[in-house]
Amino acid sequence: MAGGKDGVSYPVEGTNRYLRLASSKPDEMVMIYRQVRIPATVKAVEMSWKQRTSELKKGKQPWFDARIMLQWKDAAGEKVAGSPAAPSTNKNSDGWVEKQIKFMVPEGAVILEMMPTLFRVTTGTFELDDIVLKETDPAPVKAEAKAREDALAEKVKKNAEKRQAAAAANAGPEGELIANGDFQTDGKGGFPDKWGALKDDLSWQQESDNRFLRLASPAPGKMVLLYRTVDLPRTPKRWSSSGRSESLISNAAKKITMTRGSCLSGLMPPDTRSRSTLAGGGVKKHGWLGRKEQEFSGARRCPDAGADADAVPGGVGHV
């Protein structure tokens, strides 16, 4: 592992030399890179090392921490699926700590890339020593991996069942699965309950006694998006959605509802109560137009709901 990069050094304590990664400013990447070729006969490897962390404070995201990223590649240098999870920490250690992981070598993997990293932390020092990679018996490694996969699958199953039960219990009087889809019920801070505050190019608007969602495109080619997941009850086989939009750029949904209905596609096509206005002020469609209900199922793909596909240079969408 070559030094000389910003934040990378090889200090000496007594007669011992080790690797140090130090972050001098928030949100920067401090990383060192090493490729290790793996013999074709090796089916599983054990990696061990010592690490020491100090003054470590994670960055803006939970995974902005100190970690050793690992990536398998084939003989052509292309990525191979099955890379192990990066061993990581966001806490300070009490001196040097010994670490060890074992993992399988995927079919076709020839090279293991090792990338000790301070991944966009706020501050901190990450020190490593005595890094060893060696062959190990694949049988127990494979069995442990299978046990972890089974445990994760069971956890995911139980969580899904819990969320499905909650979705059924919280459905509206007409089977609505999206709470407060008309945005009229107040929540904390005066924002629509279950939706909360918005930022960037999204905002809540009011016309008379009606509140609605606005998506505004400030520049050509910029995506403006509001993301929302909907948990579906286990028993229903059919769902339908309904809504309307006032669109100054493309179609969206005014009163967003999703109810137990005969079909569910991967993406819900937009409803078509809309008006469109170009960013320069030219009117394309004006006024709340139409209302459409659409059903979705996993058995077949539902037809598109007739969204306006004309490209515009920018504008505003109202939901």
HUCOR-V355903 format. One record per run of one state. SS is the DSSP state (H for helix, E for strand, C for the rest). FROM is the first residue (numbers start at 1). LEN is the number of residues. Records with the same first field share a line. If there is no record, write none. Layout:
SS=FROM-LEN ; FROM-LEN
//
This chain:
C=1-7 ; 10-2 ; 14-2 ; 18-1 ; 24-5 ; 32-2 ; 38-6 ; 58-8 ; 74-5 ; 80-7 ; 90-7 ; 105-6 ; 120-3 ; 136-2 ; 170-6 ; 177-9 ; 187-1 ; 191-1 ; 193-9 ; 208-2 ; 218-21 ; 244-2 ; 248-9 ; 261-2 ; 264-12 ; 278-5 ; 286-6 ; 297-18 ; 319-1
E=8-2 ; 12-2 ; 16-2 ; 19-5 ; 29-3 ; 34-4 ; 44-14 ; 66-8 ; 79-1 ; 87-3 ; 97-8 ; 111-9 ; 123-13 ; 176-1 ; 186-1 ; 192-1 ; 202-6 ; 210-8 ; 239-5 ; 246-2 ; 257-4 ; 263-1 ; 276-2 ; 283-3 ; 292-5 ; 315-4
H=138-32 ; 188-3
//
